[in-house]
Amino acid sequence: MRLPKKFEILVNNGHVDAVVSQLMSGKEAEVYIVQSMGELRCAKVYKESDNRSFSTQAKYQEGRKTKNSRQARAMGKHSKFGRQEQEGAWQNAEVDALQRFAAAGVRVPQVFNYVEGILLMELVVDAEGNNAPRLNDVSLSEAEAREHHHTMMKQIVLMLCVGLVHGDLSAYNVLLGRDGLVIIDLPQAVDAAGNNNAASMLLRDVANMTAYFGRFAPELLSSDYGQEIWKLYASGELRPESRLTGQFEQSSMPADVQAVMRTVDFERRWHEQELLRRQERAAI
């Protein structure tokens, strides 16, 4: 296909040889299949900020760190510069989430590069080498639904263990790839310790996935993994290897709010320190 102007910088830098076709166009981005380094890859081109609601983004961006006080002030005033900075932060959040998740073993596309609002990453394919379908476009057997649901709950645990909640998880942004489920679309990933909406978003993510898999395996609809996972996280007991039961009983004991806040504060400070360590390593 004819080379879109937005790809010129990637072509000039040798990151993209040719644009093969457009894969999809959504509210936030357009996705293309490109030829890069001798193989087919995926290029996600973010749309201009005017095409998206920043009032909606604010709910997701609570708790995220800004580069400096000038950026924070500009974003708060919604000036032209502030909107540009907010847009950049929105896009960088996806790159950061993809890299953190990949390091933790979450099944996400591999990131190759991010230049001028274009994210170059792995093209996820199915067993036949075709573009992997979204979960919403496939039918499953009962056994497949149970297996994939189990896998997805473990993936949600892994994401939360690195301090993030997907925030918009559904059958529309999970691909059924050659090696299993692959999670996509992460610009709205939420800081679990710093965002007051994190718990409700985690519960919604789990409910969305359970409702989908429950169409094929109805017994899953009676499970309550969301409350179980969040309780383990809030108490500081969630681990990648945590065994889940899908059962949750509301305690009649009064909540120890101070203990919960101490745990949340500890998690927030740990992730702030980890971010500083990554920045220092990148500067070396």
Backbone torsions as a table, in degrees:
resi	resn	phi	psi	omega
1	MET	NA	163.1	179.6
2	ARG	-63.7	139.3	-176.2
3	LEU	-71.6	116.2	175.1
4	PRO	-63.2	143.7	-175.6
5	LYS	-58.1	-34.0	-176.8
6	LYS	-62.8	-17.7	-178.5
7	PHE	-91.2	-3.4	-174.1
8	GLU	-57.9	-40.7	-178.2
9	ILE	-65.2	-37.3	178.9
10	LEU	-70.3	-36.8	177.5
11	VAL	-66.7	-45.7	-178.9
12	ASN	-63.4	-31.3	-180.0
13	ASN	-86.6	-1.8	177.8
14	GLY	81.8	10.9	-179.2
15	HIS	-84.0	-27.4	179.9
16	VAL	-129.5	131.4	178.5
17	ASP	-91.4	-38.4	-178.9
18	ALA	-162.3	153.2	173.7
19	VAL	-97.0	119.7	-174.7
20	VAL	-83.1	-51.9	-177.9
21	SER	-165.8	164.5	174.4
22	GLN	-89.0	130.4	-177.3
23	LEU	-88.9	-42.7	178.4
24	MET	-165.1	162.3	176.4
25	SER	-134.7	120.3	-179.6
26	GLY	-119.2	-170.6	-177.9
27	LYS	-67.8	-32.1	-173.3
28	GLU	-105.6	-22.1	-174.6
29	ALA	-159.4	161.4	170.4
30	GLU	-112.1	141.1	-177.0
31	VAL	-119.5	131.2	-178.1
32	TYR	-121.6	152.9	168.2
33	ILE	-95.0	127.7	-177.0
34	VAL	-128.2	158.5	173.0
35	GLN	-94.5	121.8	-176.0
36	SER	-146.1	126.7	177.3
37	MET	53.3	38.4	176.0
38	GLY	80.8	8.7	179.0
39	GLU	-143.6	163.7	177.4
40	LEU	-81.0	131.6	177.8
41	ARG	-132.9	176.9	-176.8
42	CYS	-113.0	136.1	177.9
43	ALA	-122.8	118.6	179.2
44	LYS	-99.6	118.2	-178.0
45	VAL	-106.1	112.5	-178.4
46	TYR	-71.7	139.5	177.5
47	LYS	-79.2	162.7	-179.6
48	GLU	-62.5	151.4	-175.0
49	SER	-62.1	-27.5	-179.5
50	ASP	-63.3	-18.2	-178.6
51	ASN	-87.9	3.0	-178.9
52	ARG	-133.5	157.2	-177.4
53	SER	-89.3	116.9	178.5
54	PHE	-77.5	-21.3	175.5
55	SER	-65.7	-34.4	176.0
56	THR	-70.9	-40.2	-179.1
57	GLN	-62.6	-33.5	-175.3
58	ALA	-56.7	-36.7	179.9
59	LYS	-62.0	-35.7	-178.8
60	TYR	-82.5	-30.5	-172.7
61	GLN	-84.2	-7.8	177.5
62	GLU	-56.0	129.8	177.7
63	GLY	92.7	-9.6	177.9
64	ARG	-78.0	147.6	-179.6
65	LYS	-86.1	142.4	175.1
66	THR	-102.2	162.6	-176.3
67	LYS	-67.3	-38.0	-178.1
68	ASN	-160.0	174.2	-176.9
69	SER	-67.7	-32.1	178.6
70	ARG	-63.0	-43.2	178.4
71	GLN	-62.9	-43.0	-178.8
72	ALA	-62.8	-42.6	179.5
73	ARG	-64.3	-43.0	-178.7
74	ALA	-64.3	-41.1	179.3
75	MET	-65.6	-35.7	179.6
76	GLY	-69.2	-31.9	-179.6
77	LYS	-84.8	-11.1	-178.9
78	HIS	58.4	33.9	175.3
79	SER	-72.0	174.8	179.1
80	LYS	-60.0	-45.1	177.3
81	PHE	-63.5	-40.5	179.9
82	GLY	-62.7	-39.5	179.0
83	ARG	-67.1	-37.3	177.3
84	GLN	-65.5	-42.4	178.8
85	GLU	-66.0	-39.0	179.6
86	GLN	-66.3	-38.1	177.6
87	GLU	-63.9	-44.0	178.6
88	GLY	-62.9	-39.8	179.0
89	ALA	-65.0	-37.1	179.0
90	TRP	-62.5	-44.2	-179.8
91	GLN	-71.5	-43.0	-179.7
92	ASN	-63.2	-28.9	179.5
93	ALA	-61.7	-37.0	179.4
94	GLU	-69.1	-42.6	179.0
95	VAL	-61.0	-46.0	179.8
96	ASP	-61.8	-44.6	-179.3
97	ALA	-63.7	-43.3	179.8
98	LEU	-60.5	-42.1	-178.6
99	GLN	-70.2	-41.8	179.1
100	ARG	-66.6	-41.0	180.0
101	PHE	-66.5	-43.4	-179.7
102	ALA	-59.5	-41.2	179.8
103	ALA	-65.2	-27.2	-178.2
104	ALA	-91.6	-2.8	179.2
105	GLY	93.0	10.4	175.8
106	VAL	-74.9	140.7	-178.3
107	ARG	-81.2	97.0	178.1
108	VAL	-133.4	160.9	177.3
109	PRO	-64.0	144.2	177.0
110	GLN	-71.3	134.9	177.8
111	VAL	-90.2	132.6	177.4
112	PHE	-106.4	-37.6	-178.1
113	ASN	-166.9	158.6	174.1
114	TYR	-141.2	113.7	-175.9
115	VAL	-138.3	126.1	171.7
116	GLU	48.2	49.6	175.2
117	GLY	78.1	13.2	176.7
118	ILE	-122.7	123.8	-179.6
119	LEU	-102.2	115.1	-179.7
120	LEU	-96.9	121.1	-175.8
121	MET	-147.7	178.2	-178.4
122	GLU	-61.3	139.4	171.8
123	LEU	-90.1	114.2	-177.7
124	VAL	-80.5	129.3	-177.9
125	VAL	-124.0	164.2	178.2
126	ASP	-92.5	-171.7	-175.4
127	ALA	-62.0	-25.7	-179.9
128	GLU	-91.9	-0.1	-179.4
129	GLY	88.0	5.2	177.4
130	ASN	-86.0	164.1	177.8
131	ASN	-56.0	129.1	-177.3
132	ALA	-64.3	135.0	179.4
133	PRO	-78.9	156.5	171.0
134	ARG	-74.0	152.3	179.5
135	LEU	-55.6	-35.5	-177.4
136	ASN	-62.8	-16.8	-176.0
137	ASP	-102.3	9.7	-178.8
138	VAL	-124.9	160.7	172.9
139	SER	-112.3	146.1	-176.1
140	LEU	-125.7	154.4	170.4
141	SER	-79.8	168.8	177.7
142	GLU	-59.0	-45.0	-178.1
143	ALA	-63.9	-42.5	179.0
144	GLU	-63.4	-41.5	-179.4
145	ALA	-62.5	-43.7	179.5
146	ARG	-63.7	-43.5	-179.0
147	GLU	-64.5	-46.0	-178.9
148	HIS	-68.2	-35.5	177.7
149	HIS	-63.6	-43.7	177.6
150	HIS	-59.1	-45.7	179.1
151	THR	-60.6	-44.1	-177.3
152	MET	-65.6	-38.3	177.2
153	MET	-62.4	-39.0	177.8
154	LYS	-67.2	-35.7	177.3
155	GLN	-66.3	-39.7	177.6
156	ILE	-63.4	-39.6	176.4
157	VAL	-61.9	-46.4	179.8
158	LEU	-60.2	-41.3	178.9
159	MET	-62.8	-43.8	-179.1
160	LEU	-68.9	-30.4	179.0
161	CYS	-66.5	-22.9	174.4
162	VAL	-97.5	10.1	172.4
163	GLY	89.8	16.8	-177.9
164	LEU	-129.0	150.0	171.7
165	VAL	-117.5	134.3	-179.3
166	HIS	-54.4	-51.7	174.7
167	GLY	91.9	-16.5	-180.0
168	ASP	-149.7	39.9	-174.3
169	LEU	-79.1	129.9	178.3
170	SER	-160.7	178.0	179.6
171	ALA	-67.5	-10.3	179.6
172	TYR	-84.6	-20.1	-179.6
173	ASN	-123.4	35.9	169.1
174	VAL	-129.5	126.7	179.4
175	LEU	-98.7	148.8	174.6
176	LEU	-100.6	92.1	-174.8
177	GLY	-89.0	-178.3	-177.7
178	ARG	-59.3	-35.7	-177.2
179	ASP	-107.3	16.6	178.1
180	GLY	120.8	-159.5	-175.9
181	LEU	-73.6	141.2	177.4
182	VAL	-131.1	125.4	-176.7
183	ILE	-90.3	133.4	-178.1
184	ILE	-129.4	177.2	175.2
185	ASP	59.6	86.9	-173.8
186	LEU	-125.9	19.0	-179.3
187	PRO	-66.4	-20.6	-178.2
188	GLN	-96.1	10.7	-178.7
189	ALA	-53.0	134.3	-170.2
190	VAL	-104.5	139.1	173.4
191	ASP	-72.5	113.9	-172.8
192	ALA	-64.9	-35.5	-177.1
193	ALA	-85.9	-25.2	-173.2
194	GLY	-105.6	-3.0	-176.3
195	ASN	-114.9	124.7	-178.4
196	ASN	-67.5	-15.3	-179.9
197	ASN	-93.7	-0.8	-171.6
198	ALA	-59.0	-44.6	-177.4
199	ALA	-62.3	-47.4	-178.2
200	SER	-66.1	-33.1	178.7
201	MET	-71.5	-38.8	176.3
202	LEU	-61.5	-44.9	179.2
203	LEU	-62.7	-38.4	178.8
204	ARG	-68.1	-41.3	177.2
205	ASP	-58.0	-48.3	-179.7
206	VAL	-63.8	-42.8	-179.5
207	ALA	-63.1	-40.5	179.4
208	ASN	-61.3	-46.5	-177.7
209	MET	-69.5	-38.6	179.1
210	THR	-66.1	-39.7	178.8
211	ALA	-63.1	-39.8	179.4
212	TYR	-66.5	-53.6	-178.2
213	PHE	-67.3	-26.1	177.8
214	GLY	-67.9	-17.1	174.9
215	ARG	-64.2	-28.9	-177.3
216	PHE	-104.6	-25.5	178.7
217	ALA	-133.1	83.3	-171.6
218	PRO	-55.9	-25.5	-178.3
219	GLU	-63.8	-21.3	179.0
220	LEU	-66.9	-23.3	-175.3
221	LEU	-67.0	-19.0	179.9
222	SER	-90.9	0.3	-179.3
223	SER	-81.8	162.5	178.8
224	ASP	-139.4	63.3	-179.1
225	TYR	-70.1	-31.7	-177.2
226	GLY	-59.4	-52.1	179.7
227	GLN	-63.0	-39.0	-179.6
228	GLU	-63.7	-46.2	-178.4
229	ILE	-64.0	-45.3	-177.3
230	TRP	-67.3	-37.0	178.7
231	LYS	-61.8	-43.6	178.0
232	LEU	-61.9	-41.2	179.5
233	TYR	-64.9	-48.8	-176.8
234	ALA	-63.2	-28.4	179.8
235	SER	-90.1	0.6	-179.9
236	GLY	76.5	16.4	-175.2
237	GLU	-105.7	-0.8	-177.5
238	LEU	-76.3	130.1	178.3
239	ARG	-133.9	157.4	177.5
240	PRO	-55.5	-31.5	-177.6
241	GLU	-94.4	7.7	-179.3
242	SER	-55.9	132.8	178.0
243	ARG	-88.8	126.4	-177.3
244	LEU	-103.0	147.4	178.8
245	THR	-110.2	-20.9	-175.1
246	GLY	80.1	6.6	-179.8
247	GLN	-114.5	146.3	179.1
248	PHE	-149.4	129.4	176.7
249	GLU	-117.4	126.4	179.8
250	GLN	-69.5	124.8	-179.0
251	SER	-72.1	143.2	176.1
252	SER	-87.7	-6.7	178.8
253	MET	-76.5	143.9	178.0
254	PRO	-62.7	141.4	-177.0
255	ALA	-69.5	139.7	175.1
256	ASP	-90.2	84.6	-173.8
257	VAL	-62.1	-40.4	-178.7
258	GLN	-62.4	-39.1	178.8
259	ALA	-65.6	-41.0	178.1
260	VAL	-62.4	-44.5	-178.7
261	MET	-65.5	-35.9	177.0
262	ARG	-63.8	-40.0	179.0
263	THR	-65.2	-44.8	179.8
264	VAL	-62.7	-42.7	179.9
265	ASP	-64.0	-39.8	177.6
266	PHE	-61.6	-46.4	-179.9
267	GLU	-62.2	-40.6	-178.8
268	ARG	-64.0	-46.5	-179.1
269	ARG	-65.6	-35.9	178.6
270	TRP	-63.5	-44.1	-178.5
271	HIS	-70.7	-32.5	175.1
272	GLU	-63.6	-44.0	178.7
273	GLN	-65.0	-38.9	178.5
274	GLU	-64.7	-39.1	177.8
275	LEU	-63.0	-42.5	178.4
276	LEU	-63.2	-40.1	178.5
277	ARG	-62.7	-42.0	178.7
278	ARG	-64.4	-40.7	179.3
279	GLN	-64.0	-39.8	179.4
280	GLU	-65.9	-41.2	178.4
281	ARG	-64.3	-38.1	-178.7
282	ALA	-68.4	-27.1	-177.3
283	ALA	-81.8	-14.0	-179.3
284	ILE	-73.2	NA	NA
